[in-house]
Each structure stands twice: as C-alpha cells, then as structure tokens.
Amino acid sequence: MPAATMFSKFKSSSTSAPPPNPYDTNPITQYFEIGKQIACAGPELVWKIHEGYRKTDMKECSIFVFEKRTAEKLHKPKRKDLVTEILRASVKQLERFRHPKILQIMHTVEESSETLSFATEPVIACLANVLAYQECAGTAPGPPSTGASQQMQNPSPANRPPHAKEYSFLDIELKYGILQITEALSFLHYSGQVIHRNVCPSSILITKKGTWKLAGFEFTERVNETDATDPVPCQSWSTRTSKMVQPNLDYMAPENQINSNCSILSDMFSLGMVICAIFNHGRPLIQSGNSPPAYIKQMETLDEAVHNILPRIPIPLQEATTRLLKKSPGARPTAQLLTLIKYFSDPAVQALQFLDVINMKDPTQKTHFYRSTLREVLPFVPRKLWWQHIWPNLQQEMRADEVLAAVLQPALTLVQESSNSEYEAIILPTFKTVFVAPKSIQATVALLENLHIILEKTPRDDIRTEVLPLLFNALESTTIQVQSAALVAVTNVYDYLDDITIKKMVLPKLKSVFEKNQSDLKIMGNVLQCVERTLDKLDKSQIIDEVLPLLLEVRLTDPDIIVRVVNIYRIMLCDKKYGLTVNTMATKVMPTLLPQTVNPSLNLEQFMILLEVLQEMLDQIDRQQRNKLKLDNLSLPSPDRHRPLRHQFSSDNMNVQQFNIPNLRIDQRKTSSAEDMARKNSTGSGALGSWWFGGSPSSPDSNFLRVVNAFPNRRLSDNTLMTPKIRIAPSCASSPGGTPGGGLPIRRHSSIGPQERRSSHTNLSPPTGGSMPNTSSSVPFLLSSSMQSIRSRRTSTVLTSGPLGSGSGLLQQLGSGMEKVCESLQQSTSTKSSKKKSSKLETKLANIKPLDLLTYSPTSRRNSTAAGFQRSFQKSQKKALKNLRKSFKL
C-alpha cells in the first residue's frame, strides 16, 4: 500500500467525529448540564449518578441516568421494556411522596430512545457504594466497632469494585442516618400506606449534606387496609426473573420468600439487616448470591449470626437490632416505636433532625431553634458536619431577611470556631453578600455586636472594603439600637482601626451621636466607652479641642456615667500627652466632679474611685503650685525672700504708726545682767514661748522679750528686756503724761477715766544696793505706762488672732502681771523680814519668763460695755496672779 494511501486513511480515522453521547438525546439536557459520574444506585446499581446543575439558576443537583442498553446486555430483549417500565414507575412513585427523609425530585423523569433520566437534590453516593468500599478494606472480625472509630486500610484499586465510594462515617452520622431511614419508613407505613419491600443499601442515598434519604420505590405494595401489620400477598424472589426487577434477596424478610406475603414489619426486618451490615464492615449477615436455597439455609443460622455481630453494635442499639431480626413478624418493633429508643435521644441528633425539616417550620420556631438550640449543641456536633450539614442550611436561611438575625447567632459561632482557611473559603463569600444587603435592625445589631469576631478572620483588604463601611454606615443610622451597637463595635474593633480612621471618621461620628442622644444613658455610656478606648490614638490638640468639651458637657446624673467620665480623667492624669493641665483641672474639671462626692446614688466603690481621682488632681495642683512658688521666692531680693515664710501670727503686716516712748532715754546697759537673764531664761522657756517669739528652745534669744512688732523702728538691743538705767527727763506741759511743776510723771491707767491721774511711787533710779525686786518692778510699770499712751492713740491687737485670746496688748499683760507680782513680793518680804527668804524670792523673780506674766483678756471686747470689760479684765488679772502665786508657792 502506498504511503500516501496509508496516511490518508490514518488522517481520516483520526479526524473522525467521536461517538455520539447517548445523554445528549435525552430531553433533560435542555434544563440541566450533566457532569461526570460519581456513584450508582437502584436495583443491581443500574442508575448512574452524575454531577450537574440547573441551567436557569445554576443550582447544584444530581442527574440519575439509566442506559437501556444495560438491560439488553444482561437480559433477553423482550425483558427490556419490563425493566424500563419498573424504573420509570419508581421515579413517578418517588415523586409522589414528599418528605424530608425521602429523596427529593427536582425534575421528573425524561426518556429517550437510549436513556431514562431524572434530576434530584445533590447526592454523593448510595450506602451500597460506601459499604462496598468498607467491605474491601474491612479488617477481620474483632471487638465492637462504631464505624467512626473503625480503622480501615485502603484497598488497592485493582481489588476495589468500580461502584465503591470512599467515605468514612462518624458515630453521629450513623446514628442520625439510621434514624432518618426509620422516620422515612414510618412516613411510608402510616402516611403513605405503602410497604417499601426493598430496604437495602442500594436504596439509601447519602446527600451532599450528609443526610440519608430513602429511594428505590420499584417494588412497593399497598398495606393492609384493616391493619398495617397484617400481611398482604407479594411475589417471592425467583431465579426465573431478572435480578433488575426483583428486591435484594440478602435483605429480604423471611416471610417474603417463604410465605410470599409481606407487611410493614417486613421493612423493619430489612432495616435490621442494613444496621448489621453497617457495623459489619459492609458485609450483610446473609450472602446468598441471589440463590433462594442458600438464602433459606443461612436464614436458619441467623440468630447465631446476630449474636456474633452484637458486640460490634452500640449497646443502646443492640436490643432493638435483636428484635428487628426476629423471624416472627409480630416480635419486631414498628418504625414509630423504634424512633423512641434511647439510642436516638441525643441533642445533637435532634438538632440535625430539626434542620432537615426547618423549611416546614414557621419563623417563630426557626428563630428559637437558631438562637438557642443550635448554638447549644454546636460544640457536640463534629466539625465535619458543621460544613457538610449545618452550614448549607444556614447559608440558605441567610438569603432571606425573615430570620437573618437569628441565623447569624450560630453562623457567628462557626466563624469564631473556624480556621482562617475555612472562613475564607466557606463563610466569607456568604457574609460579603450579607454586609451589603439590606438588613433588619436586629440583624444589623447582631453583626455589629460581633464585628470583632468577623475581623479576627477577615483579611486586611476585605476589612477596608467590606466590613468597615458597615460600621460607618451604622454610626450614621437614625435608629438608637443600631447607633448603640455601632459604638460597642468601635470599642471592640479598636485594634483593627488605624489612627487616621479614628481621627477623621470615628471621632466626628462619635461627637454627632453624642450631640443627638445626650438624654439616652445607654448611648452616653457607649460613647464614653469609645472615647476611653480610642484616647491613645488621638492627638493632644484633638483631646483638648474635642474630647474635653465633650466630657464637660456630659450630664453627671447616673453613677455609671460618672464612673466612665472619672476613668477617662484618670487616664488623662497618667500622661501629660493628653493635655490635662493644672488650670483645666482647677477651673473646669474639679468644679464638675466635686458636687458628685455627695451624690447619694453612688455606692462605696464608685465614691472611692471618684475621690481617688479628685485627690490625684489635688496632688498635681499642689506639686505644680509649690514648685512654682518656690521658684518665684528664689527670684526675690534677700530681705523679702523670707517674708512669706514667717509665722502666720507675725504682726509685721500690722498698720502701726511710728511711735517712740516719750521722755525715755537709755543711758547704759548692764551687759552682765542681760547675759545672766538670757542664760537663765534659755533653760526654762516652754513650747508656747518658742512658738510665739519665733525661736527654738535652744536659741539664746528664745526667752527675750521682743517688742519689734509693736515698735518697728526700735533696735533689737532696745527690744531686749534687761536691767536698764532709766532717767525721766523734765516734763513739760506739752508732753503727754507730764506734770507742769516737775517731779515724777503722771501715767494714765487703762482702767480709769481720762481725767484721773495717778502718781508713780516706783523707784526709777539706778539701783545702788542691787535690790532685784525694786529694779525689776520698774520695768513692767514702765512698759505698762508706755502702752497707755499707745492705747490712747490706737488699738493694739497683737494677740487678736493668736491662741491666747484677743483684746489685750502683749506689753500691757506683761506690765500688769509684773506689777502685781512685785507688789505681792514686797508685802511678803515686809511682813516676814527674813533676808534669806527675800533672797530666794529675788532669785525666783529673776527667773520669771515673759510668758508667765501673760493674762487672759475678754473674748469679745468689741461687744461688751466698758464696765463689763473692766470686770472681765480684772478677773483675768486675778486668775493670772493666782497662777503665779501657785508657781512661786507664795
């Protein structure tokens, strides 16, 4: 053959069109797109299950396809129509029953010359596919197993059947799956009045959510009209009929094959056989190989097989399984009774069961389930079922606004418990649509209150574009609930907000919310909480210009509001960067807080918090002002620097006119006597004297009589009490207190009238004999006489505000007291005429301290009459004299 001819033949064969797809001729392709095959089901697994989706709304589904040529290969051509008719009728029967536990039909059966097809909800396999895989990988019989904890080895692809499907069940999946098939049978038996007759793994479909659905209605029979448990006639299994048009012999009840009758209890026997196969690594207890004699023979040893398989079955299910596999139909429990056993009393299973029928519930029931029941059982549901069973239901409910607020509760729990990859791949796409879609107030509040949970898993780019716009729009809402939730959200998502966002967007919106809702305590509390939280990211100028005025405008009525404001001030006191100055504290902050110290609504803890902050403010003011005043004092000249530090009772500030004692001249001083008196007085001065005269007890000047306060122009030496040599200059008529004719001056006493005169008989000459009493007695009278002139010109109040009273001058008290002591001493020495005792009295007199001579004056000279003042004054002098006599033991 020439090369060209060979090439042309090769080219023509290589470019020939592929064989036509038999599915393309089926009318169902007009409505659905058919994908790859994923499983098979039905009698002898003749239904091929393909992935697919509906073209109108892109909804996911599964396409069941039966190729008619399959029947032609296995059976005689005349039986082809019988198989097709049974399969077509089963779909019609399945379509007639609408129940959550029965496979849902999305599109009715469509037929072509080559295929039979229909569409259902998405499924991943039938139970026979999964059990076939487990049977190939099953381990040898051993201790009990619950499926989920069963460890299996992966079989090699060569030994694995083509219809096997790898899938591992969890304990809760098995429990819930068996319950679902039981409920489906209960519905068929009592509501549909139908006997299934082919309950086997190939009739049980596993949906993409993980739920088990009952299908395979090819061999149904009507129940007895009088009693559903009574048998009705049926056809037994025969080798003369194709396997494709007969039930599975390995799962058939014995009365079907032996007595050719069946009842609803026959389906319960088949269910018991399915349970044993599940816990026996996919192997049924009877493996007849489609041989009726083998079936009868193995049925005789069924009780022993059940006894051997029981350790593999969960304990709560063992008794029910034993009764289901009784050969006598009357000993088997009905489907209704089986659903009540303890094995199915699991809160997680009941929650999953409610989810399957959630579309049949009203909004109130849905809301209660999502808010409480589902949230409580989520921790007990395996993570596999979160995404496989629970999340698809939640995802569907989140598209409707009716129960969105309630659905968000378990959805947010899943967000919190999910990994970052699970969140981004499964949850975030749905939440993006929720963020931008119109929502009810409750749904918006639920999102805002849990916004921090969402932000923990959301990528940074999506936060800016998807999440934060929801927050900012909520702050501008006119609904109080939304505004309050937005403020809580700002506090929670503080770490995810940058400084610019807080300064330019959050703070202005906070102020706007504050101005519009000053009477709402809840919103005020949330505003203050936001301010406290975002304070660190604000500039000093913003705090001074915007935050402080806001705090000063807050109405401090509620204790919680007061505490929040005080906490903000506490933060601002900790660092100068917040701009809370001493002037602001003293003039603005403290005047608003001080009245709250007597607020009766504050408890002890709140009061202590307030008081601590006020005390801290006072401490800062104290430190600031002290430092400032010390610096100002150091900058003054030297003489004036110490003036503010003088004692509070100093009389330097008294407005005393300049005054000189008239006709008084100091000729000389007796230095030795002055030093003597200083030494003696230094040992006996008390605390009062040191306090009054401004000196310490150890100072040599502590007991000297200082009259600098009364006579500011005199020298220090002139103000020191010592033994002077005094002469009285000749008096003249013009001198005050003088006599026209010479002699001793006349002094005016404070207790006599202005016209009365009293002559002085006191010896004012220098002492020649050294008599101390005579010398000393002249001093107080002189000082007293001098003070009369001062008092006649002005009112001396040296001790007006002192602790010793008011109304009597210091020099007057000293003079009056000294004069009376001397008179008393003279009388005592003249009567006793004892030189020795006189010397002792002189010594006591020399040790007299000026403060011992002080007398007490009336408390209020201004309000008393002249006579009353005189009596009070004399009484105080007598009291002082009595004290002196007592001290000298006179």
C-alpha positions, 0 to 999 in steps of 0.5 A: 500500500502506498504511503500516501494511501496509508496516511490518508486513511490514518488522517481520516480515522483520526479526524473522525467525529467521536461517538455520539453521547447517548445523554445528549438525546435525552430531553433533560439536557435542555434544563440541566448540564450533566457532569461526570459520574460519581456513584450508582444506585437502584436495583443491581446499581443500574442508575448512574449518578452524575454531577450537574446543575440547573441551567436557569439558576445554576443550582447544584443537583444530581442527574440519575441516568439509566442506559437501556442498553444495560438491560439488553446486555444482561437480559433477553430483549423482550425483558427490556421494556419490563425493566424500563417500565419498573424504573420509570414507575419508581421515579413517578412513585418517588415523586409522589411522596414528599418528605424530608427523609425521602429523596427529593425530585427536582425534575421528573423523569425524561426518556429517550430512545437510549436513556431514562433520566431524572434530576434530584437534590445533590447526592454523593453516593448510595450506602451500597457504594460506601459499604462496598468500599468498607467491605474491601478494606474491612479488617477481620472480625474483632471487638465492637466497632462504631464505624467512626472509630473503625480503622480501615486500610485502603484497598488497592484499586485493582481489588476495589469494585468500580461502584465503591465510594470512599467515605468514612462515617462518624458515630453521629452520622450513623446514628442520625442516618439510621434514624432518618431511614426509620422516620422515612419508613414510618412516613411510608407505613402510616402516611403513605400506606405503602410497604417499601419491600426493598430496604437495602443499601442500594436504596439509601442515598447519602446527600451532599449534606450528609443526610440519608434519604430513602429511594428505590420505590420499584417494588412497593405494595399497598398495606393492609387496609384493616391493619398495617401489620397484617400481611398482604400477598407479594411475589417471592424472589425467583431465579426465573426473573431478572435480578433488575426487577426483583428486591435484594434477596440478602435483605429480604424478610423471611416471610417474603420468600417463604410465605410470599406475603409481606407487611410493614414489619417486613421493612423493619426486618430489612432495616435490621439487616442494613444496621448489621451490615453497617457495623459489619464492615459492609458485609450483610449477615446473609450472602446468598448470591441471589440463590433462594436455597442458600438464602433459606439455609443461612436464614436458619443460622441467623440468630447465631449470626446476630449474636456474633455481630452484637458486640460490634453494635452500640449497646443502646442499639443492640436490643432493638437490632435483636428484635428487628431480626426476629423471624416472627413478624409480630416480635419486631418493633414498628418504625414509630416505636423504634424512633423512641429508643434511647439510642436516638435521644441525643441533642445533637441528633435532634438538632440535625433532625430539626434542620432537615425539616426547618423549611416546614417550620414557621419563623417563630420556631426557626428563630428559637431553634437558631438562637438557642438550640443550635448554638447549644449543641454546636460544640457536640456536633463534629466539625465535619458536619458543621460544613457538610450539614449545618452550614448549607442550611444556614447559608440558605436561611441567610438569603432571606431577611425573615430570620437573618438575625437569628441565623447569624447567632450560630453562623457567628459561632462557626466563624469564631470556631473556624480556621482562617482557611475555612472562613475564607473559603466557606463563610466569607463569600456568604457574609460579603453578600450579607454586609451589603444587603439590606438588613433588619435592625436586629440583624444589623445589631447582631453583626455589629455586636460581633464585628470583632469576631468577623475581623479576627478572620477577615483579611486586611483588604476585605476589612477596608472594603467590606466590613468597615463601611458597615460600621460607618454606615451604622454610626450614621443610622437614625435608629438608637439600637443600631447607633448603640451597637455601632459604638460597642463595635468601635470599642471592640474593633479598636485594634483593627482601626488605624489612627487616621480612621479614628481621627477623621471618621470615628471621632466626628461620628462619635461627637454627632451621636453624642450631640443627638442622644445626650438624654439616652444613658445607654448611648452616653455610656457607649460613647464614653466607652469609645472615647476611653478606648480610642484616647491613645490614638488621638492627638493632644490638640484633638483631646483638648479641642474635642474630647474635653468639651465633650466630657464637660458637657456630659450630664453627671446624673447616673453613677455609671456615667460618672464612673466612665467620665472619672476613668477617662480623667484618670487616664488623662492624669497618667500622661501629660500627652493628653493635655490635662493641665493644672488650670483645666483641672482647677477651673473646669474639671474639679468644679464638675466632679466635686458636687458628685462626692455627695451624690447619694446614688453612688455606692462605696466603690464608685465614691472611692474611685471618684475621690481617688481621682479628685485627690490625684488632681489635688496632688498635681495642683499642689506639686505644680503650685509649690514648685512654682512658688518656690521658684518665684521666692528664689527670684526675690531680693534677700530681705523679702525672700523670707517674708512669706515664710514667717509665722502666720501670727507675725504682726509685721503686716500690722498698720502701726504708726511710728511711735517712740516712748516719750521722755525715755532715754537709755543711758547704759546697759548692764551687759552682765545682767542681760547675759545672766537673764538670757542664760537663765531664761534659755533653760526654762522657756516652754513650747508656747514661748518658742512658738510665739517669739519665733525661736527654738528652745535652744536659741539664746534669744528664745526667752527675750522679750521682743517688742519689734512688732509693736515698735518697728523702728526700735533696735533689737538691743532696745527690744531686749528686756534687761536691767536698764538705767532709766532717767525721766527727763523734765516734763513739760506741759506739752508732753503727754503724761507730764506734770507742769511743776516737775517731779515724777510723771503722771501715767494714765491707767487703762482702767480709769477715766481720762481725767484721773491721774495717778502718781508713780511711787516706783523707784526709777533710779539706778539701783545702788544696793542691787535690790532685784525686786525694786529694779525689776518692778520698774520695768513692767510699770514702765512698759505698762505706762508706755502702752497707755499712751499707745492705747490712747492713740490706737488699738493694739491687737497683737494677740487678736488672732493668736491662741491666747485670746484677743483684746489685750496688748502683749506689753500691757499683760506683761506690765500688769502681771509684773506689777502685781507680782512685785507688789505681792513680793514686797508685802511678803518680804515686809511682813516676814523680814527674813533676808534669806527668804527675800533672797530666794524670792529675788532669785525666783523673780529673776527667773520669771519668763515673759510668758508667765506674766501673760493674762487672759483678756475678754473674748469679745471686747468689741461687744461688751460695755466698758464696765463689763470689760473692766470686770472681765479684765480684772478677773483675768488679772486675778486668775493670772496672779493666782497662777503665779502665786501657785508657781512661786508657792507664795 
